[in-house]
């Protein structure tokens, strides 16, 4: 359970369009949300569709800490199409941003999950885009929930052990200390 002063929510967003379809990474805000998933201890997993994005943004803003993986660089930018994400950015705890600050380079969530937890991601963003085009929303929801669960487990591991692992370029897992 969160300490009384810290209420944190975890989230992930999957989109309807790729960067290529919206004219490049400078137009992330135009990718539009296919599905968003949040998790908070007392609420469990919540699934959000595109029409509920203003409520989702408001919901995330109610927490002291908004935990994501690349939320600063991607998810909050996608959400900005639907409303002011200033509170989300202000309260953001982006695992990728934190690790990049420590290591000097980006990591993939899959690399962290496999090396730290022994589980990989169940799909990827390109597969999610394909599912969107095919109307397979349940698959996107399952994938998005799985990513949020990996994020929850990764943070819990880092807090308990004081480190996480990632797949090094040589194939040998590397360790990075964390203070989450």
ChimeraX attribute file (.defattr): number of C-alpha atoms within 10 A of each C-alpha:
attribute: neighborCount
match mode: 1-to-1
recipient: residues
	/A:1	8
	/A:2	9
	/A:3	7
	/A:4	6
	/A:5	7
	/A:6	11
	/A:7	15
	/A:8	21
	/A:9	24
	/A:10	24
	/A:11	26
	/A:12	24
	/A:13	26
	/A:14	24
	/A:15	24
	/A:16	19
	/A:17	21
	/A:18	18
	/A:19	15
	/A:20	11
	/A:21	12
	/A:22	15
	/A:23	12
	/A:24	12
	/A:25	14
	/A:26	10
	/A:27	15
	/A:28	24
	/A:29	19
	/A:30	23
	/A:31	23
	/A:32	21
	/A:33	23
	/A:34	21
	/A:35	25
	/A:36	25
	/A:37	23
	/A:38	25
	/A:39	20
	/A:40	17
	/A:41	12
	/A:42	7
	/A:43	9
	/A:44	10
	/A:45	16
	/A:46	14
	/A:47	17
	/A:48	18
	/A:49	14
	/A:50	16
	/A:51	11
	/A:52	14
	/A:53	20
	/A:54	16
	/A:55	13
	/A:56	21
	/A:57	20
	/A:58	15
	/A:59	13
	/A:60	23
	/A:61	21
	/A:62	15
	/A:63	19
	/A:64	18
	/A:65	21
	/A:66	23
	/A:67	27
	/A:68	26
	/A:69	23
	/A:70	20
	/A:71	24
	/A:72	19
	/A:73	13
	/A:74	16
	/A:75	21
	/A:76	23
	/A:77	19
	/A:78	22
	/A:79	27
	/A:80	18
	/A:81	17
	/A:82	20
	/A:83	14
	/A:84	15
	/A:85	19
	/A:86	13
	/A:87	17
	/A:88	24
	/A:89	17
	/A:90	13
	/A:91	17
	/A:92	24
	/A:93	23
	/A:94	20
	/A:95	22
	/A:96	20
	/A:97	21
	/A:98	17
	/A:99	17
	/A:100	13
	/A:101	11
	/A:102	13
	/A:103	12
	/A:104	10
	/A:105	10
	/A:106	14
	/A:107	19
	/A:108	12
	/A:109	19
	/A:110	21
	/A:111	19
	/A:112	24
	/A:113	22
	/A:114	17
	/A:115	19
	/A:116	22
	/A:117	17
	/A:118	10
	/A:119	13
	/A:120	17
	/A:121	16
	/A:122	12
	/A:123	16
	/A:124	14
	/A:125	17
	/A:126	13
	/A:127	14
	/A:128	24
	/A:129	19
	/A:130	14
	/A:131	17
	/A:132	20
	/A:133	12
	/A:134	9
	/A:135	11
	/A:136	13
	/A:137	16
	/A:138	12
	/A:139	15
	/A:140	26
	/A:141	22
	/A:142	15
	/A:143	22
	/A:144	27
	/A:145	23
	/A:146	18
	/A:147	26
	/A:148	24
	/A:149	18
	/A:150	21
	/A:151	22
	/A:152	18
	/A:153	15
	/A:154	21
	/A:155	20
	/A:156	13
	/A:157	16
	/A:158	18
	/A:159	15
	/A:160	12
	/A:161	12
	/A:162	14
	/A:163	17
	/A:164	23
	/A:165	20
	/A:166	22
	/A:167	19
	/A:168	13
	/A:169	8
	/A:170	7
	/A:171	8
	/A:172	11
	/A:173	16
	/A:174	15
	/A:175	15
	/A:176	13
	/A:177	15
	/A:178	16
	/A:179	11
	/A:180	14
